[in-house]
Amino acid sequence: MTDRMRVWNWVGGINFEQVVVPMPEPGPHQVLLRVRAVGICGTDVNIVRGFNTGTKPPLALGHEIAGDVVACGPGVTQVRVGDRCAVDPGVGCGHCMWCRTGQKTYCAQVGAIGITIPGGWQEYMVLPEENCYRLPDHMGYLEATQAETLFTVLGGIDKLHIQVGEPVLVIGGGPAGLLFARLARQASNVPLVLAGTRRKRLELARRWGIDRVLNVAEESLEKALAGEEFPVVIEAVGTAQSIQQAIAAVAPRGRVLIYGVPGEPRIPIDVERIVLRDLSLLGTTDTPTCWRPLSPSPHTAPERKRSRLEDDEPPLCGGRVRAHLRDDPAGGSGRRDNDGRDGGLPRRDRGGFSANPSGHRGGRFFEGSRLSVFAEAGNPGFGDAGPNRG
């Protein structure tokens, strides 16, 4: 293993800089992870667009991470060298009530890998062993990057307590909206309506057995519903309009789950409607308790039949595009221009995707000295995926 590695730092605005730094060493109860795949979600885009003031440059972004354990520090017992792992991005203090009860999301000192702590846009990274969860052999790295999104969705489903036969409306046809719809279907075989704007995503929803699929790019949600109300509405877009639409579509004594986070933190809502119709508004965030069931236990398969780096793209992935890391033995850096030159992301305009982080979402993984990007074709406004959430 080399004693130096490359890091792709966000340095402010839409600018990135590649630097070469010494290889880190894991301390007690820490592991060194070789990064193999990193998803890029709307949160990353919001950071570079200046909407997330809690993230300070320079920082390696990327919180949807999968990779290989290549070294373990003293006292590590939960994983071992060679394990393929997904990464829980939340890091708590480990001592407060919230951390002791498995709810580190609410820790007053909580940090987030790739948001306040250096993330996966680097070849290797050191992180606590408790943040690494071994992957089952049938799961590839690209699939594993979406564990973080899946578990935030699972936490929301748990809060809703959907009853058998309760109709559900999901507003948003992005990855999170599709996952909400599929999990709600599995939870109690409920009648489902999903509203989105992207034709391919809506076709996927139909294949997944969603009862009604509404293309609100062709017809407004209000017109399509024609006054119909639902006891459960899930908002997975993250705009003022979509949150207001969710509140307008919920039936008396209904529940609205707000998953999307608007770029503007304060939006007008109809408080009178909430009070007089006895509505419940629920927020949802990371769900640390969902991570443990992912990991097979104990070690049952010391050898794998094949690597899953070049696995088939999962259905929510719109494609992949490669980016080259600079091979600079002198440890130089490359700053990213808007057109993707000098060590920056390449551009792929085919299919509506540009790897410019000021526009669309995607994902990436390292393969040796090369960086590969898998992308979700979209638009700068993330109309049905939400500006801050998957």
Order of alpha helices (4+ residues) and beta strands (2+ residues): beta-beta-beta-alpha-beta-beta-beta-alpha-beta-beta-beta-alpha-alpha-beta-alpha-beta-alpha-beta-alpha-beta-alpha-beta-alpha-beta-beta-beta-beta-beta
